[in-house]
């Protein structure tokens, strides 16, 4: 077999339809003590999947317990310890743990430790990424991120607070 002139480099070439996000790339969303890096917002997956990396600072409380009506949410813990509350059950997830939350399941999470926690989150379909953008927009406009503003944003993305568990 002869090497053709088309192969002028040994470096891998990305297919035009392939999305490659480097370690310093991606959209950054900062919400209080949580920094999120959107790795895939759904624009390269036909909106079937979105992926984000989140860094939770020590002693970060997550969102109020809530239910998603139209998407699955997955959390893979890369480092640290994240406390998940699912209904009235609590789970401490350490590095290497995957937590999958199907539609309709009440859940929240928090980093109760003294160390940062890093997790990779998936949203299938990608519906919920825009929720985080909306919250960042509220903060960027100088408005406070009130519980009502959070509820309003959630409701736009088929998400409701789990008030029966409050």
N, C-alpha and C positions, 0 to 999 in steps of 0.2 A: 504494500500500500504506500503510495506517495503522499507526501505532505503537500497540500495545494497552496497557492499564493494567498488564498483567503485566510489562512492561519498565520498571520503576521505577528502575533503576540501569544505568549503562554498565559497571560492574565485572563481570569474568568470574565466573560462578558455577560452582563445581565440581559435577559430577554426584555424587550420593550414592555411586556405585560407584567413583568415581575417587579414587585416593590421591594427595595432594599433600604432599610432605615439604619443608619450607623449609630454608634454609641452616643454621639453628641447631637443627633438629629431628632426630629419629631417635634410636635407642637407641645409647648409647656403650658400647663394650667396650674395656677397656684390658688389654693383655697385655704386660707388660714395657715395652719401648720402642716398641711398636706400639699405635696408637690406631685403633680401628675404629668407624665410624658406620654402623649398619645402616639403610639407606634403605628397604628392602623385605624383610621376613622371610618372605615367601611367603603371608602371610595375606590379601593383596589380589589374588593371582594364582592362586588355587586350588592353591597350593603348587608351581606349575610353575617359578617363578623367584624368586630372592632376589638382592638387590644390596647391596653394602657399599662404602663408601669407607674406605680404609686409609691411614694416614700412618705410614711407616716412618722412624724416627729414623736419623740417620747411623750407619753401621757396625752395622746391625741384621741379625743372622742370622735367617733364616726357619726354618720347621719342618724336621725331617729329611725327606729325600726320601721320597715316599710315593705311593701309587696310590689313586684313588677307584674303587670298584666300581660305583657307581650314579649318579654325576652328573658332568656336564661342569662345568669351572671356567674362567672367563674373566677375564683381567686386562687392563685398559686403563690405560696409564700417563698420568696427567694432568700430572705434573711430576717431575723428578728422573731418576734412572737406577736400574733394577732389574735385577740379574743373575738370570736364570733358568737353572736346571740341569735339563735334561730328559734323563733317562738319563745318558749320558756327554757330552752336548753342552751347551755354555754359550752363552747369548744375552744380550747387553746390550740392554735395552729402554729407550728414551728416550721422552719425551713424544710422544704420538700413536701409540704402538705398541700393538697388540692381540695378546695371547698367548692362544690357546684350547687347553685341555688336555682331551682326551676321556677317558672312563673307561678305567682300566687303564694309563694312561701315567704313568711315574714322573716326579716333578717336585718342585722346591723353588724358592725365590727368596730374595734377600737384597739389602739396600742396602749396598753396599761403599763408597759415596762419603762425602764430608764434608758433604753437604747432605741434607735430608729428601727423601723420595720419596713421592708420593701416587698411589694407583692405585684404580681402580674395579673391584670384583670381582663377577662373576656366578656364581651356582650354580643349575644346572638339572638336576633339580628343587632345591627349597630345602633339602634334607636337611642340609647342612653348617653352616648358621647356628647350630644348637643346639650343635654342637661348640665353637664359640667361647664361647658362654654357659656351657657346662660348664667350660671352662678358667678362665673368670673366677670361677666359683663356687668352684673349688678354691682360687684365690688369696684370695678374699674370706673363706674359712673359716679362713685362716691356715696352711693346709697348703702345703708346697712343691710347685711344679709340676715334679715329677720326670719323667724320661723315661718311667717306667712309667705315671704318671698320664696323660701325654700319649697313650701307646699305648692305654691303657684307653679314653680318650675317643674316639680315632680309631676303635677297633674297633666302637663303638656306632653309627657312621655309615658303615659299609661302606667303611672306609679302612684300609689296611695300610701299614706302612713298607716301603720298597723295599730290604730287607735285602741283596738280591743285588747292590746297587750301593754298599753301605756300604764 
